[in-house]
Amino acid sequence: MPSQPIKIPFPLGGLAKNLGYESGDIQTTRDCLNVVPDSSQESRTRGGSRVGLKKRYSSRVGEEKPTFAIRVSGGDNTRVYEYLVIGTASEIFIGQSLLSSTSYPYSYTESLTTLTGDLITEAGENVITEDGLDTIILFDFDTEGAGNGLVTAYRDKVIINSDNQAVTGSLEYSERGGTVSLSGGNLVLTDATSNPVWSDEGLDTDVHYVEITNAAQSPVVVSSGTYRISAINSGSLVISGAPAVGGVGPETVTYSIKNGVRELDPNSPSLSVMEPVGGYVPLGADYVISYRDRLVWAKNRTWYMSRQGARGDYDYASDPEDPARAVAGTSAGPGEPADPIVSMATAGYDYLVMFSESAVWVMRGDPAYGGQLYKASGVAGCVTRNAWCSGDSTEIYFLGKDGLYLMEPNAGPIRQLSQGKLPRSLRGIDRDNYDVSLVYDPEDNGVLIFIVPKDGSNGDHYWFDIETQSFWPIRLSNPSHQPVYATTFGGNPTRSRRACIASYDGYIREWTGSNDDGSAISSHVVFGPYPISSADGVDGILTELMTTTDEQSVSVDVEIYARDTAEQATLDAISRTNPSFSFSAAAGRSQMKRPRVRGGAFCVRVSASGAWAFESMSGMIAAGGKNRRV
């Protein structure tokens, strides 16, 4: 057989684990790490090392692991701003961009500042919060189980969920007996037995709620529900937030004092307690999201929606003909048991998606005004509260127990994207052992899937390339760079919107650049297997091989594995066992190499430490005679 040319394309189809060795698809690869179809050099669809990570801000949020990260819009009468709000167990930080030039070309200065008194206005003046320079103490977040389900953006504010914990001072203020009286136009709460000195109990009108149960006893003064503390006296608490029922009292009640729902206004900036105006605020919910100008809370198997336009109103006994009323329900059909709601998602005004671990429910429209709730899937589900993101066309990507799913735009059909392609490391993920974050990166048009073990050890992450519908494994250079939470963020009009992550080490990083925060990215990809001979029982010889990489690439190591069978060649290339021939290729077109390796099939492994991009690879094969196997 005369020598024949062979073209070796970059496997733009990504990782595939479902194909046989002999009948494999040369457009896919059996093994790769930290490579993607759009190279980091110029984002061309040609293959190469992945995009890196770069600190968005030089300062960090401290040594504490972040507890949430969320993007929220704000602004004034002249300009719209975009803030990145990050929380820890004891502080809140705001990432913002301030205009630093007043004429063309306009530029912005980035800053990450804490809510304890160092925020700077656009005029350059210090902003002092209502708590002065004292540290603002948040209630203790459950950092092991918490996530972005703790927070949501509502209009131009960030709503911060409550842990539902009762306050403990000289007494534990949980389900205690008390009385409520109407005095001087105010509702006044007193304890029934211990007469605590309220002003010494460490209560805060911008932190705590009073939750009243077993009210509506004669004489009727107040309804059961959640109330704000408006004043703290020595022997009583003045409460507000819902109208008095009518009587003067005293009325016997059961009360608790709990950590309340907070709201952050990044424009001011200020942090205060959300004002309750009716019913019970769903404290300690598992998830909160905004939908159709309502706050929607998920708690176990039930969802609760605030009154439209009134985030503190949960009066479900209001006029049933009122289309804006508060409403609640479960994600289940008639007579069916409801599954616990793991997460909720929105990607448009017209629908809300509710996830359990094994089902997907869609609320289309407003439930108080003819909306419908239906099951979109009884198989797919979402593994954790942050394991979803929306794309650029209102589609929703989410990670289920058996892989990645796509809900088409406008709550359309659900498709499995990873079936058969990926190893089992992307299946069987659970919320007890992993922190999972999905984030869309519009610059490179893909979805980052971060799967981080709870102990912070290096996890298996993936890039899903939307254009090629392919999966690419990722390993970060430093485990402490792994995200606790991730979101898409721009910050100002001169920056591209990119995936931003709140890392374990307290830094906020952006998915950009060609290295991981200064560390070179180690990457590799296996090409093949390719048959050397077209006839059974006859070996072939790979006589020549030439590679071409981008002119700005680092040198790449090229290893050839020629074996009797395609399976042997593939397994040895994956494990990097005894290459048949190897060489180092500098940037640009390499010299023609003449490996003259013999076998039935071969693989090529390309690896590098640093940024590189693939252009082409080609070779020549010739007949080698009958195989030499015994």
N, C-alpha and C positions, 0 to 999 in steps of 0.2 A: 504494500500500500504506500503510495507516495505521501510525502508530508502534507498535512492539512492544517490550515489556520484555525484557531479557536478563539472566540471572543468570550471574555469573562466579565459580565456586567455586575454592577453593584446590586445586591439583593434588595431592591426597593420594596419588596413585599414584606420585609421584616421577619421577625422570628416566627417559625412554624414548627410545632412539635407533633403534628398529626400526619406527616408524610413519610412514606417508606424511603429507605436509603437509595434503592436502585431506581425508583420511579419518582425521585424528588423533583421539585420545581426549582430551577436555577434562579428564579426571581425571589426566592426566600432563602433564609439562612437557618442552620441548625443551632448556631451559637453566636452570640454577640453581646457586647457590653459597652455602653456609653457611646454608641454610634447612632445616627439618625439619618433619614433620607435627605433632609435639608441641612447642609453642612453649616457649622458655626462661622466659617470664613465669610461667606457672602449670602447665606440663606438660599443658595441655589439647590434645586432638586438634583443632586448628584451623589450624595452620600458623604459621610465623614464624621468626625468627632462631634459630640453633642454641644449644645449651648451650656455655658457655665453658670456660676452663681457669683454675684457681686453685692457687697454691702450697699444697701440703699442709703443708710445713714451711718455716719462714723461712730455715733454713740449707740448704746444698747439700752434695753429696758431693765438692766440689772442682771444679777446672777439667777434670778428666779425664772422658771419656765413660764412663758406667756400662757395666759388662760383664755384669751380670745383675741381675734384680729378681724376687723371689719372695715369696709370702705363705706363712707357716707358723704353725700353731697351737702354743700352749704353755700354761703355767699352773702353778698349785700346787694345794694341797688345797682351796682355797676359791674360786678364780676361774680361768676359762679366758681366756687372752690370745690375741691375734692380732698377729703381728709382720710387718713388711715388711722384708725383708733385701735390701740393695742392695750390690753389689760393684763395685769399680773395680780397676784393675791393681795397686794397692798397698794398698788398705784395704777393710774391710767396715763397713757402716753398718747400724744397726738402728733402724727406726721403730717406736715403741711408744706406748701410751697408759697413763698412770698415774692411778689414782683420786685425785682431788684434794679430794673431800669425803666425809665418813663418814656423812652423813645425807641424807635427802631434801631437795631434789632432788640426785641424784648427778651428778657431772660428772667429766671426765677432762682431763688435761693431755697434749698431744701433744709428743713429742720425737724428734729424729733424732740419734743419737749414734754415735760410732765405736767400734770394738772395741779401741781402744788405751788404755782406762783411764778413760773418763768416763761410763760407764753408771751410772744411778742406780736403786737398788732402790726398791720401794714405800715402804719406811721412810725414804727420803731419804738413804741411805748410798751413798757412792761404791763402785763395783765395780772392783776391780783385777784385770786378767786375769792368767793364769799367766805372761805375758811382761812383767808389770809395766807400766811406762809406755812401754816401747819399742814402736815401730811394728811391727805384725805384718805381715810381708811375705808376700803370696801369691805363688805361682808365676805367671809371666807368662802371662796369658790372651791368646789370639789375639783381640784386640778387633775385628779386621776380619771374622772369620768366626764369632766366638763368639755365643752367644745363651742363652736360657733352657735350651737343651739341656745347658748346663754344670751346671745345678743341678736338684735336685728335692727336694721335701719328703718325708721318710720318718719316719713317726710324728711326733715333735715336734722333729726335727732337719732341718737343711738339708745335703744331700749335695752336695759341690762336686767336680766332675769334675777329672781330671788332664790335663795336656797331654802326658804320656808322654815328656817330655824327660829325657835323661840328665844327671846332674849333672856339672859340670866344675869341678875344683879344680886342683891341680897336675897332675892327669891327667883325661882324659875317661873317666868311669866307665860305659862302654858295652861290653858283651860282652867283659869282661876275664876272664883266668884267675885262679882262686883256689882255696882249699881251705876246707872246713868240717869242724870237729872238735867233738866233744862234750866239754866241759870243765866240771867242777863242776856238771853238770846244765844247762849253757847251751850253745847252738849258737854257735860262734865262727867268724867269717869273717876270713880273712887273704888279702891279695893275693899272687899267686904269684911276682911278679918285682920290683916296685918298692918294696915295703915303705913305703907312704905313712904319714905321721903323721896318722892319722884325725882326731884331735882338732883338727887345724889345717885341715881340709878344708871347713869351713863347713857340715857336716851338721847336721841337726836331727831329733830323734826324733819330732817332731810335724809333720814336713813330708815326709820321704823314706821310700821303700821300697827294699828289696833284692829284685831279681828274679833268681831262680836258674834257669838252664837247663842242660841236659846233665848233670843229676844222675843218681842211680841207677847210679853206677859203683862198682865194687868198691874198697874196702869201702863199703857203703851206710850213709850217715848221715842224709841229708836228701832229701826229694822235691823235684822241680822245682816252682816256684811263687813266690808273692809273700810276702815276710816284712817284718815291722816291725823297725826298728832300736830295740832296747830299751836299749842302752848304747853309748857311743862311747869307746873306749880309745885309747891312743896308737898301738898297733900292730895293733889288731883291732877288729872290730865284733861286738857281741853281738846276735843276731837272734832274733826270736820270732814267733809268729803261727800256727804249725802244728806239730804234734808231730814229733819226730825219728823217723826210720824204725827205728833200732835200733843201728847200729854206733857205734863211738867215733871212727873216722877216723884221719888226715885223708882226706876224700873230695875228689877233684878235681872242680871245677864251673866253669861259666861264669856270671859274674854281671854285673849292671848295677845302678846306683843311680839311681833315678828319682824325680821328683816324684810324690807319692802322692795318693790320694783324701782330701780333707779332709771333716770333718763339724763343723758349727756347732751348738751348743746355745744358742739365744737365751735360755733361762731362766737359765743360770748367770751371765753368758754365757761361753762358752769355745770355742776353736777347736783341734782336734786332728786327727791323722791317723786315718782309719778303720782299725779293726783287721782285718787279713787272717787268716783261719783255715783256709784250704785252697784249693789250686789257684791259678790266675792271676787276680788282679783285672784286669778289662778296662780297663787304663789307656789314655788317649787316645781313648776312645769318642766317637762323633759325637753321641750323645744318651743321656740317662739319665732314667728315670721310675720311679715306684713303682707296683706292681700286686700285689694279693693278698699283701701283706706280704713282697714281694720287691723287690729292685732289679733293673730291667731295663735293659740297656745295648745300644745299637745301634752296631755298628762295621762300616762298609762294608756287606756283604750279610748279616751274621750278627747275631743277637740272643743275648744271654747273660742268664740269670736266676740270681740268687743263691739260696741255700737259703732256704726260707720261714722268716722270723723271724730269719735270720742274714745280715745284709747283707754280711759279709766272706767268706762261704763260697762258693767256686766250684769245688768238688771234683766234677767230672762223672763220676768213677769210683766214686762211692758206690753203695750198694745200689740196684739198679734198682726194687726193690719199695717203696722208701721214697717216699711221696707228697710229702714236703717237700724232696726232694733238689734240688740245683742242676741246671739243664737249659739246653741251648743248641740253636739251630737256625737256619734261614734262612726268609725269607718267599718261598717258592716251592712249587709243587706238585711231585709226583714227576717227575723228569727234566727239570724246567724250570729255566732259569737264573734266579737271584735278582737282583732289582734292588737297587741301594743303598738302604738305609733312610734317608730324609730326616728323618722325624719320627715320634713316637709320641704317642698320646693315650689318656687314660682319662676316662670320665665316670660310671663305675659300677664296682662290685666284680666284676662277672661277665664283663667283656670288656676287651681291650686292642686298640687300633687301631694298625696299622703302615702308614705312608705311604711310598711312593716317589714319584717325580715323575709317574708315569703309572699307578699302581695303588694300591688300598687293600686291606689284608689285616686280618682280624679274628681274634684269638685269643679264643675263648670258653671260659671255664673255665680250669683249671690244666693246663698241658701235662704235668705229672708225675702227674696224677690224672684222666686221661680227657678232657682239654681238646682242642679242635679248632681248627685253623688253616685258614681258607678265604679265598679271594679274593672280596671284596665288590664290587670294580669293577676292570676292566682299562682304564678310560679316565680316570676321575678320579684325582687325585693331590694332593700338597701341595707348594707351591713352596719353602718354607723351613721350618726347624724351629719357628718361632714363629707360623706362618701358620694357627693353629687356636685355637679356644676352645670351651668347653662352655657351653650355655645353662642355663635353670633347670629343665629336665626331662630331663637326661642326654643331650640332643641335642648333636651336635658340628657346628660350622661350620668349614669350612676353605676356603682359597683355592687353587685349582688353576690350571693354565696357561690355562684358558679361562673362568675366572670363579669365583664363589662357589658352594660346594656345602653341602648339609645332609645329615647322616646322622641319620635319625630316632632317637628315644629307643630305648634298649636295642639299639644297633647295628642299627637297622632299615634300610629302603631308603635309598638315596642319591639326592638330587634336585638338579638344577641350578637355581639361583635367579636367575641373572643373564643367562641366554642371551637375546640380542637386546635387552636393556634398556640395557646399558652400553656406553660407548665402549671402544675397544681399549686404553685406558690401564689398564684393570683386567685385561687379558688379556696373556699373554706375559711375565709378571713372572718374573724369574730371581733366584736367590740370590747370584749374583756381583755384581750391580749394585744390589740393593735390600735394605734391612732391612725385613721385613714383620712386623707384629704385629697379631693379632686379639685383641680383648678384649670380653667381654660386660659391659654396664652394666645391672644389674637395676633401677635406679631408673627409667630411661626405656625399659627393655625393648628394647634394640637391641644391635647388634654394631658396634663401631668397627673399621674396616679401615684401618690405617696403612701406607702404601707410601712409604718414605723412601729417596731415592737415597743411595748410599754416600758421596757427597761432602757430604752434609748439606744440599743445596739443597732448596727447597720442593717437596714431593711432592704427589701426588694421593691424597687420602684420601676415605673414604666412611663414611657412617652407613647401616647397613641396619636399617630399622625393622621389627621382627618383627610387630607388630600389623597394619600395612598392607602388609607384604611389599614394601617399596619402598626404592629406593636414592637417597641424597642426597649429592652431592659436598661435600667439606669442604676448606678451605684455612686453615691456621693463620696468625695475624697475624705471627708471628715464626718463621722456619725453625728457630731454636735451641730452640724449644719442642717440636719434633717428638720422638716417642719413640724411644728405643733399644729399650726393652722396656715391656710393659704387662701389668697384672694387675688382677683385681678385689679390692678391699680395703675393709674397714670399719674395723677397728682397735679399736673399743670398742662396747658395746651401745647407746650414745646416737647413733651416727652411722649413716647409711645406707651400704650397700655400693655403691661406685661404681667406675668404671674409674679406675685410677691409672696414670700413665705416668712412667717415668724418662727425662727429657728430655736432649737433647744437651748442654745447658749445665750439667748436673749437678743441676738442681732436680727434685724430685718434685712432680708436679702432679696435680690431681684434676679429673675431668670434671664441673664444676659451675659455677654462676654464670652471668652474662650478658655477660661480657667475657673476653678472653684476657689474663689476668694484668695487668689494668689498661688494656689497649688495646681500643678499640671494635672490634667485629666488623663488617666490611663484608660485606653480603649482597645477593643479588638473586634474583628468580625471574621467569620469563616465563610469562604466562598466555596460552593460546591456541595456534594461531590459531582465530579465530571468524569464520564467514561473516557479512558484513553484509547480503547479499542472498540470497534463496532461489532466484532465477532466474538462469540463465546469461546473460551479456551485459548484465546490469543491475547497476549499482552501488548500494550502499547508503550511508547516512550514519549515523555514530554521533553522535547528537544530544546525549546526556546521559551522564554517568558520575559515580557516587558511590562513595566508599570508606569503610569503617569499620575502624579498628584498635583495639587494646586501649587503655584509658584511660591506661596507664602507658607506652605506646610512645613512642619518639622519632619525629620527623617522617620520613615516607617520601617518596621521589621517585617520581612516577607518570608514565610516558611511554607514549604511544599511538603505534603504528606501523600506519597504514592504507595498504595497497598493493593493487595490482591482483590479486595472487594470494596465497594462503596461504603459499607458499614465500618470496616476497619479504618479506612481513610478518615471518615468523619469522626469516629470516636477518638482516634489518636490526635486529630487536629483540635478537638475540644479540650482534651486533657494535656495537650502540648507534649506528646510523647514521641521522642526520636524522629524529628523531622528528616525527610529525605534530602532536603536541600534548603539552604536559607541564605539570605543576603539582606543588606540594609539599602534602602532606596532613598536618596535625597529628594528634595523638592523638584518638581518638574518631571521631565521624562528620564527614566532610568536608562542605564546602559543595557543592551541586550544580554540577558543571562542565558547560559546553556546548561541547565541542570542535568539533562539526560537521565531522568529518573524513570524507572520501569514499573509497571503494574497494570491492574485492571481498571483502577479509578484513582483519582487524586483530588485533594482539597488544597486550597490556599488559605492560610491564616495571615491576616494583616493586623499588626498591632503597633501602638505608638504611645508615647507619653507626651502629650501636648496637642495642639490644634492641628488638624490635617483635613484635607478634603480630597476625595477620589475623583479622578477624571476618566481613566480607562485602564484596562489590563487585557493583554492578548498574548497568545503563544502559538507554538507549532507542535503538532503531535505526529508521530510516525509509528509504523508497525514494528513490533519487537520480537515477533515469533511466538511459538507456543509457550503457554505459561509454564513456570518451573515448579509448580507445587508438586509435592510428592504424593 
